[in-house]
Amino acid sequence: MEYIVMENITKSLKLREGTELEYKSAKGGFPGSFWETFSAFANSQGGVIVLGVKEKSGKFTPDGLTEEQIAAHKKTFWDCAHNKSCVSIPLLTERDVKEHVTEDGIRLLVFLIPKAPYYLCPVYLTLNPFGHTYKRHHEGDYVCSDDEVRQMFSDANNVQHSADSRILTGYSFEDIDTATLRNYRQAYKDRHENHPWNDFDDLRFLESVGAYRKDRTTGKEGFTVAGMLMFGKNSSITDPECCPNFFPDYREHLGDGKDVRWTNRVYPDGTWEANLYQFYSRVLPMLQHALPVPFKLDENQRRKDTTSAHTSLREALGNCLIHCAYTVMGNIVIDRYDDRIVMSNPGTMLVSLEDFWEGGHSVCRNPLLQKMFVFVGVGEKAGSGADIISTGWRENGWQLPTLVEHQMPARVEATLLIEDLVKQQEGETMQKSIQKTTEGTEKYAENHTESDQKTTEEIENNKKSMQKSMQKSMQKSMQKIIELIAITPDITLSEMANRLGMTRNGVDKNIRKLKDQGIIRRIGPDKGGHWEIVEPLSD
């Protein structure tokens, strides 16, 4: 972020504001709206505020600051940053506040605002977080709802008191679905054949896995939120005492009919006890069936979840269920399409996207749920889940999964593309064949005599037909690039080539065409910038 602003801010000034960039004029004094954007960036993915730039008719022009104004604005910032009646935490250090002089000699004041750690959120204004906490959405700052603020406080308190460890009042063993518990215990036994917990009665077993606990401080004991989510009856889970918004939803979109919303659906329809373990057990086989790689079989000719692709998909589904914020509005949604699987759940990430993909960083919103899934082989505890999810896709040469954090409402969405490599290779082979045939046709047409004009015309028609096929193939490639940019705006050309199975030159050629047609444009420099879709690709 620092490189982008300090080395390329002049280029950025020619562009409009974005999710992580805000310009403000400060000629008349330190802008009061600064702190709303400060809170919004800190509670989202971070961002940059540049003072000394005015906006007129959608264009940004540096109006600059004097040395005296910069010194005054710095003092105002630090005075307010350490005043809790202004903002809850300072967050920035001296190195995050920088002076910048443009090529034209205009002075600007730049604030590099990081994403606040989850345990310091929410970052809010005044002494009251409700109504004074902001998040960033596109180019604007919006006030968080009271539920969003409560969820941030819950996440901040996660280490000592996770939301899923709360002991429920008025719940008994009657709220547990015994069939689910029996299936889980069998799965546990299959992985831990000689473990002493296998001989425990049901209540003691539930206590061992975290579904039932005793609070040594208060003396209260009972079923936990995690235990009810995992093993409970649906009516018990959705009781106001537990998680009233719980509604796991799996939808298949495999038909071509425009009037068909989905071809199959698994959701709490009253025909089964819709708890997490039942949902996971029903949905995982359907998702794994979509993969264009076969299952392996064990010695009893039963399928084994041992291929890297199936393991990756299992891990992705487990992550979606484990890291969901069950106390806020919204529900788990798993969508399966012909060419992709999209998993989304309410809530925000407790680590940055960079830390997630880097691995080794593990902060779990629901540690008891995570423990229960880990006991049956789902969900890693060492922060290596992202690597496991990517491995199966990388080993099969598929486009790597993507992860996006949305606001309004807060959701995390993972997309796993499952295009069959065989079809992809066949398409590439056909394109090469068309190119070779076209070249031969051109040579033949050039050397043909006038007496065979009719044959030449037929060849010319064939050439045009092949060229049309090539254009259609290129159109498809450009559409894939647009879809990839929509999912990952900051993707590099090398990453595009890797994910799409194309050469770098092929990607360059398609990118140039898209830019020439005004379909996409580059925002910012090659390093640290991002792509923007200007308009959809015409058919």
Residue pairs with C-beta under 8 A, 6 or more apart in sequence:
1 20
1 46
1 48
1 112
1 528
2 98
2 112
3 527
3 528
4 12
4 48
4 524
4 525
4 527
4 528
4 529
5 12
5 48
5 50
5 98
5 100
5 110
5 112
6 98
6 100
6 110
7 525
8 524
8 525
8 528
8 529
9 50
9 100
9 102
9 108
9 110
10 102
10 103
11 524
11 525
12 21
12 524
13 23
13 53
13 60
13 61
13 62
13 102
14 60
15 60
15 523
15 524
16 58
16 60
16 139
17 23
17 60
17 139
18 138
18 139
18 523
19 44
19 45
19 47
19 136
19 137
19 138
19 139
20 41
20 45
20 46
20 47
20 48
20 136
21 47
21 48
21 50
22 37
22 41
22 47
22 48
22 49
22 50
22 139
23 49
23 50
23 53
23 54
23 55
23 60
24 31
24 33
24 34
24 37
24 49
24 50
24 51
24 53
25 31
25 51
25 52
25 53
25 54
25 55
25 63
26 51
26 52
26 65
26 69
26 73
26 109
27 54
27 63
27 65
27 69
30 51
30 72
30 73
30 76
30 77
31 51
34 49
34 51
34 77
35 80
35 86
35 87
35 125
36 125
36 134
36 141
37 47
37 49
37 134
37 136
37 141
38 49
38 87
38 91
38 111
38 113
38 123
39 87
39 122
39 123
39 124
39 125
39 132
39 133
39 134
39 141
40 47
40 134
40 135
40 136
40 141
40 142
41 47
41 49
41 113
41 115
41 136
42 91
42 113
42 114
42 115
42 116
42 121
42 123
43 116
43 121
43 122
43 123
43 133
43 134
43 135
43 136
43 144
43 152
44 115
44 135
44 136
44 407
45 115
45 136
45 352
45 353
45 405
46 113
46 114
46 115
47 113
47 136
48 110
48 111
48 112
48 113
49 110
49 111
49 113
50 108
50 109
50 110
50 111
51 65
51 73
51 108
51 109
51 110
51 111
52 62
52 63
52 64
52 65
52 106
52 107
52 108
52 109
53 60
53 61
53 62
53 63
53 108
54 60
54 61
54 62
54 63
55 61
62 102
62 104
62 106
62 108
63 106
64 106
64 107
64 108
65 73
65 107
65 108
65 109
66 107
67 107
70 99
70 107
70 109
73 109
74 97
74 109
77 97
77 111
78 90
80 86
80 87
81 87
81 90
81 91
81 92
82 90
84 127
85 126
85 127
86 125
86 126
87 123
87 124
87 125
88 122
88 123
88 124
88 125
88 129
89 116
89 120
89 123
91 113
91 114
91 116
91 120
91 123
92 111
92 112
92 113
92 114
96 111
96 112
96 113
96 114
97 109
97 110
97 111
97 112
98 109
98 110
98 112
99 107
99 108
99 109
99 110
100 107
100 108
100 109
100 110
101 107
101 108
102 108
115 352
116 123
118 152
118 155
118 156
118 158
118 350
118 351
118 363
119 155
119 156
119 158
119 159
120 156
121 152
121 155
121 156
122 129
122 133
122 144
122 149
122 152
122 153
122 156
123 133
124 132
124 133
124 134
124 149
125 132
125 133
125 134
126 132
129 149
129 153
130 146
130 149
131 143
132 143
133 143
133 144
133 148
133 149
133 152
134 141
134 142
134 143
134 144
135 141
135 142
135 144
135 148
135 407
135 408
135 410
136 407
137 407
137 408
142 407
142 408
144 152
147 328
147 329
148 328
148 410
150 327
151 325
151 327
151 328
151 347
151 348
151 410
154 163
154 327
155 325
155 348
155 350
155 365
158 350
158 363
158 364
158 365
158 367
162 364
162 365
162 366
162 367
162 368
163 225
163 325
163 326
163 327
163 365
163 366
164 224
164 225
164 226
164 229
164 326
164 365
164 366
164 367
164 368
164 369
165 210
165 213
165 224
165 225
165 226
165 367
165 368
166 224
166 225
167 213
167 215
167 220
167 221
167 222
167 223
167 224
168 222
168 223
168 224
168 225
168 228
168 241
168 242
169 222
169 241
170 241
171 222
171 223
171 228
171 236
171 241
171 242
172 223
173 202
173 203
175 223
175 228
175 232
175 233
175 236
176 202
176 206
176 223
176 227
176 228
176 231
176 232
176 233
177 231
177 232
177 233
177 273
177 275
177 278
178 202
179 273
180 230
180 231
180 273
180 275
180 277
180 278
181 202
181 206
181 231
183 277
183 281
184 230
184 231
184 277
184 372
184 376
185 198
185 202
185 205
187 376
188 195
188 197
188 198
188 375
188 376
189 195
189 198
191 375
191 376
191 377
192 198
192 375
197 205
197 208
197 209
200 208
203 212
206 212
206 223
206 227
206 231
207 213
207 214
209 227
209 371
209 372
209 375
210 224
210 226
210 227
210 368
210 371
210 372
211 223
211 224
211 226
211 227
211 228
211 230
211 231
211 368
211 372
212 221
212 222
212 223
212 224
212 227
213 221
213 222
213 224
214 220
214 221
215 221
223 232
224 368
225 242
225 243
225 326
226 366
226 368
226 369
226 372
227 368
228 236
228 237
228 242
228 243
228 275
229 237
229 242
229 243
229 246
229 275
229 276
229 326
229 369
230 275
230 276
230 277
230 369
230 372
231 275
231 277
232 242
232 273
232 275
233 273
233 275
234 246
234 268
234 273
234 274
234 275
236 242
237 243
237 246
237 274
237 275
238 244
238 245
238 246
238 247
243 326
243 327
245 326
245 327
245 328
245 329
245 330
245 331
246 274
246 326
246 331
247 267
247 268
247 331
247 332
248 266
248 267
248 268
248 274
248 276
248 279
248 321
248 331
248 332
248 334
249 265
249 266
249 267
249 331
249 332
249 333
249 334
250 265
250 266
250 267
250 279
250 282
250 283
250 286
250 334
250 336
251 261
251 262
251 264
251 265
251 333
251 334
251 335
251 336
252 262
252 263
252 264
252 265
252 286
252 336
253 261
253 262
253 263
253 335
253 336
253 337
253 338
254 263
254 264
254 336
254 337
254 338
255 263
264 286
266 279
266 282
266 283
266 286
267 274
268 274
272 278
272 282
276 321
276 369
279 321
279 332
280 317
280 318
280 321
280 373
280 378
283 317
283 334
284 313
284 314
284 317
286 336
287 313
287 317
287 334
287 336
287 341
288 295
288 305
288 310
288 313
288 314
290 336
290 341
290 418
291 309
291 310
291 313
291 418
292 418
292 420
292 421
292 422
293 307
293 309
293 310
293 396
294 307
295 303
295 304
295 305
295 307
295 310
296 303
296 304
296 306
296 307
297 303
297 304
298 304
305 311
305 314
307 392
308 391
308 392
308 395
308 396
309 392
309 393
309 395
309 396
310 392
311 388
311 391
311 392
312 388
312 389
312 390
312 391
312 392
312 393
312 401
312 416
313 341
313 392
313 416
314 378
315 378
315 379
315 380
315 385
315 388
315 389
316 341
316 343
316 389
316 401
316 414
316 416
317 334
317 343
317 378
318 373
318 378
318 379
318 385
319 379
319 385
319 389
319 414
320 332
320 334
320 343
320 344
320 345
320 414
321 332
321 345
321 369
321 373
322 364
322 365
322 366
322 369
322 370
322 373
322 379
323 345
323 347
323 349
323 350
323 364
323 365
323 366
323 412
324 332
324 345
324 346
324 347
324 365
324 366
325 345
325 346
325 347
325 348
325 365
325 410
326 366
328 346
328 347
328 409
328 410
329 346
329 409
330 345
330 346
330 409
330 411
331 346
332 343
332 344
332 345
332 346
333 342
333 343
333 344
333 345
334 341
334 342
334 343
335 341
335 342
335 343
339 417
339 418
339 419
340 415
340 416
340 417
340 418
340 419
341 415
341 416
341 418
342 413
342 414
342 415
342 416
343 413
343 414
343 416
344 411
344 412
344 413
344 414
345 411
345 412
346 409
346 410
346 411
347 365
347 410
347 411
347 412
348 405
348 410
348 412
349 356
349 405
349 412
350 363
350 364
350 365
351 361
351 363
353 403
353 405
355 361
356 386
356 403
357 386
357 390
357 403
358 386
359 383
359 384
359 386
359 387
360 382
360 383
360 384
361 383
362 380
362 381
362 382
362 383
364 370
364 381
370 379
370 381
373 379
374 380
374 381
379 385
380 388
389 401
389 414
389 416
390 400
390 401
393 399
393 400
393 401
393 416
393 417
394 400
396 421
397 421
397 501
398 417
398 418
398 419
398 421
398 499
399 417
399 419
399 484
399 499
399 500
399 501
400 498
400 499
401 414
401 415
401 416
401 417
402 414
402 415
402 487
402 488
403 412
403 413
403 414
403 415
404 412
404 413
404 415
404 487
404 488
405 411
405 412
405 413
406 412
406 413
415 487
417 499
421 501
424 501
427 473
427 476
428 501
430 469
430 473
431 470
431 473
434 466
434 469
434 470
434 473
435 470
437 466
438 463
438 466
438 467
438 470
441 459
441 460
441 462
441 463
441 466
442 463
444 459
445 456
445 459
445 460
445 463
448 455
448 456
448 459
474 510
474 513
475 537
475 539
477 500
477 502
477 506
477 510
478 510
478 513
478 514
478 519
478 537
479 537
480 500
481 496
481 500
481 507
481 510
481 511
481 514
482 514
482 519
482 520
482 533
482 536
482 537
484 491
484 496
484 499
484 500
485 491
485 520
485 531
485 533
486 533
488 495
489 530
489 531
489 532
490 529
490 530
490 531
491 499
491 531
493 504
493 507
493 508
493 511
494 504
496 502
496 507
496 511
497 503
497 504
497 506
497 507
500 507
502 510
511 520
514 520
514 537
515 521
515 522
518 534
518 535
519 533
519 534
519 535
519 536
519 537
520 531
520 532
520 533
520 534
521 531
521 532
521 534
522 529
522 530
522 531
522 532
523 529
523 530
523 531
523 532
524 530
